[in-house]
Amino acid sequence: MRKPLIAANWKMYKIPAEAIDFTDAFLPLVANQEKTEIVLCPSMTSLGVAIAATKGTQVHIGAQTMHWLDNGAYTGETSPTMLNAIGATHVLIGHSERRQYFNETDETVNMKLKSALAHKLIPIVCVGEQKAERESGHTNDVLQQQLSIGLQGIDPAIATPLVIAYEPVWAIGTGLTATPQIADDAHKFIRAQIAELLSPAIAASTRILYGGSVKPDNAASLCCLENIDGALVGGASLDPISFAQIIANSSI
Ligand SMILES: O=C[C@H](O)COP(=O)(O)O
């Protein structure tokens, strides 16, 4: 039985005071949502206040990226030990915006994933195809490549916390959403790949989230499918009421 997970990716939005305004409004709205794992991923400067504000609640805090090393001369980077030290529990890895604007590759995804698992951070590894790749019939090839390199050398014995987010790039921030059928097919393919690359047991327990223009009114149709175990939400997670509605509508 996979516990549903709904994560908010705030991207480069919200200063610390706005993060606190969010949690003040949001926490009472989800006080009874024990069935869903809820994660907020603020920017680095709001991690600390978000962790303090959610202490003692069932809401977890994750980072939007990290380096794979513990420390070193890497200006601007944040390490897994730094995330551990402040109490972050989850980390997004390989979001398409990191791949597009910050040169992240399947190889760096792989190094970050190994590091996150070693540091007991729950990794949410993002994969997904571009519009042209879908239109030319290459979606599964792209997913296969991202996963085979991203998951290379991962020890199945420590892979249980792995979470995958399927985010078709053409659906991110565009208002275009994958149909439930498109999303479920991709998730099914991803699960089969995990079975081959890691093990059938890990494939069965891995949560696979959908991301791309998830809103309160489409959350139920996307999140209730056999292979979809939750959502990674961008724009609609910035507003506490809308994000709480997505969580409520997903658990119907
Ligand atoms: O990480 C979240 C995704 O990029 C989805 O963003 P969006 O909900 O604004 O389309």
The ligand as a Tripos MOL2 file, in Angstrom:
@<TRIPOS>MOLECULE
LIG
   10     9     1     0     0
SMALL
NO_CHARGES

@<TRIPOS>ATOM
      1 O1          7.2850   21.1160   -9.7610 O.2       1 LIG1
      2 C1          6.1910   21.4320  -10.2120 C.2       1 LIG1
      3 C2          5.9470   21.4710  -11.6290 C.3       1 LIG1
      4 O2          6.9490   22.1480  -12.3010 O.3       1 LIG1
      5 C3          4.5640   21.8350  -12.0280 C.3       1 LIG1
      6 O3          4.3560   23.2320  -12.0390 O.3       1 LIG1
      7 P1          2.8910   23.7860  -12.3660 P.3       1 LIG1
      8 O4          1.9580   23.1040  -11.4010 O.co2     1 LIG1
      9 O5          2.9780   25.2500  -12.1460 O.co2     1 LIG1
     10 O6          2.5800   23.4080  -13.7770 O.co2     1 LIG1
@<TRIPOS>BOND
     1     1     2 2
     2     2     3 1
     3     3     4 1
     4     3     5 1
     5     5     6 1
     6     6     7 1
     7     7     8 2
     8     7     9 1
     9     7    10 1
@<TRIPOS>SUBSTRUCTURE
     1 LIG1         1 GROUP 0 **** ****
